[in-house]
Amino acid sequence: MTVFAAIVLFLNAVFNVVAWPRFFARVSKDPRARDAAGKATAFLAVHATLLAVALLLALASLVAGIVVLV
């Protein structure tokens, strides 16, 4: 059971590291990401926060997966 838990945690980490940066790249090119002056909007700030949280969760999942195996 612990091996299964570790695999799920590792898969979660990989998904977050692969999916979220690609999604953020599309968001940053979206016209809603910047105003007419080129300044970042709340749309971009919210998605940047989501990216940061997702990457922190990926790191936590990776560490937890290693701890489960050890």
LUMLOTOR-890808 format. One record per residue (C-alpha): residue number from 1; residue in three letters; x, y, z. Coordinates in Angstrom, 2 decimals, padded with zeros to 5 digits, always signed. Layout:
N
<i->NUM aa->ALA u->X v->Y w->Z>
...
//
This chain:
70
<i->1 aa->MET u->+000.00 v->+000.00 w->+000.00>
<i->2 aa->THR u->+002.84 v->+002.43 w->+000.72>
<i->3 aa->VAL u->+004.29 v->+001.86 w->-002.75>
<i->4 aa->PHE u->+000.91 v->+002.72 w->-004.26>
<i->5 aa->ALA u->+000.73 v->+005.91 w->-002.18>
<i->6 aa->ALA u->+004.23 v->+006.89 w->-003.28>
<i->7 aa->ILE u->+003.35 v->+006.29 w->-006.94>
<i->8 aa->VAL u->+000.24 v->+008.46 w->-006.64>
<i->9 aa->LEU u->+002.27 v->+011.23 w->-005.01>
<i->10 aa->PHE u->+004.96 v->+011.04 w->-007.70>
<i->11 aa->LEU u->+002.35 v->+011.10 w->-010.48>
<i->12 aa->ASN u->+000.77 v->+014.16 w->-008.88>
<i->13 aa->ALA u->+004.13 v->+015.90 w->-008.78>
<i->14 aa->VAL u->+004.86 v->+015.08 w->-012.42>
<i->15 aa->PHE u->+001.42 v->+016.24 w->-013.54>
<i->16 aa->ASN u->+001.77 v->+019.59 w->-011.75>
<i->17 aa->VAL u->+005.27 v->+020.19 w->-013.11>
<i->18 aa->VAL u->+004.28 v->+019.30 w->-016.68>
<i->19 aa->ALA u->+000.77 v->+020.74 w->-016.97>
<i->20 aa->TRP u->+000.82 v->+024.01 w->-015.05>
<i->21 aa->PRO u->+003.81 v->+025.74 w->-016.69>
<i->22 aa->ARG u->+002.38 v->+024.94 w->-020.14>
<i->23 aa->PHE u->-000.99 v->+026.31 w->-019.06>
<i->24 aa->PHE u->+000.64 v->+029.45 w->-017.65>
<i->25 aa->ALA u->+002.48 v->+030.03 w->-020.92>
<i->26 aa->ARG u->-000.90 v->+030.16 w->-022.69>
<i->27 aa->VAL u->-002.37 v->+032.38 w->-019.99>
<i->28 aa->SER u->+000.50 v->+034.87 w->-020.24>
<i->29 aa->LYS u->-000.14 v->+035.24 w->-023.99>
<i->30 aa->ASP u->-003.86 v->+035.83 w->-023.45>
<i->31 aa->PRO u->-004.99 v->+039.40 w->-024.18>
<i->32 aa->ARG u->-006.57 v->+039.59 w->-020.71>
<i->33 aa->ALA u->-003.14 v->+039.12 w->-019.08>
<i->34 aa->ARG u->-001.97 v->+042.69 w->-019.76>
<i->35 aa->ASP u->-003.74 v->+046.00 w->-019.96>
<i->36 aa->ALA u->-003.30 v->+048.60 w->-022.73>
<i->37 aa->ALA u->-000.14 v->+049.92 w->-021.07>
<i->38 aa->GLY u->+001.38 v->+046.44 w->-020.89>
<i->39 aa->LYS u->+000.97 v->+046.14 w->-017.12>
<i->40 aa->ALA u->+000.01 v->+042.76 w->-015.66>
<i->41 aa->THR u->-003.66 v->+042.44 w->-014.76>
<i->42 aa->ALA u->-005.37 v->+040.60 w->-011.93>
<i->43 aa->PHE u->-006.05 v->+037.79 w->-014.43>
<i->44 aa->LEU u->-002.32 v->+037.17 w->-014.78>
<i->45 aa->ALA u->-001.62 v->+037.62 w->-011.06>
<i->46 aa->VAL u->-004.26 v->+035.06 w->-010.08>
<i->47 aa->HIS u->-002.91 v->+032.52 w->-012.54>
<i->48 aa->ALA u->+000.66 v->+033.17 w->-011.41>
<i->49 aa->THR u->-000.48 v->+032.45 w->-007.85>
<i->50 aa->LEU u->-002.15 v->+029.24 w->-009.01>
<i->51 aa->LEU u->+001.07 v->+028.21 w->-010.75>
<i->52 aa->ALA u->+003.11 v->+028.87 w->-007.62>
<i->53 aa->VAL u->+000.73 v->+026.86 w->-005.44>
<i->54 aa->ALA u->+000.71 v->+023.98 w->-007.94>
<i->55 aa->LEU u->+004.51 v->+023.87 w->-008.01>
<i->56 aa->LEU u->+004.67 v->+023.98 w->-004.21>
<i->57 aa->LEU u->+002.20 v->+021.08 w->-004.08>
<i->58 aa->ALA u->+004.36 v->+019.21 w->-006.58>
<i->59 aa->LEU u->+007.37 v->+019.67 w->-004.34>
<i->60 aa->ALA u->+005.39 v->+018.59 w->-001.28>
<i->61 aa->SER u->+004.11 v->+015.52 w->-003.14>
<i->62 aa->LEU u->+007.63 v->+014.61 w->-004.19>
<i->63 aa->VAL u->+008.96 v->+014.93 w->-000.63>
<i->64 aa->ALA u->+005.98 v->+013.01 w->+000.79>
<i->65 aa->GLY u->+006.46 v->+010.25 w->-001.78>
<i->66 aa->ILE u->+010.10 v->+009.88 w->-000.80>
<i->67 aa->VAL u->+009.20 v->+009.87 w->+002.91>
<i->68 aa->VAL u->+006.57 v->+007.19 w->+002.32>
<i->69 aa->LEU u->+009.13 v->+004.97 w->+000.62>
<i->70 aa->VAL u->+011.77 v->+005.49 w->+003.31>
//
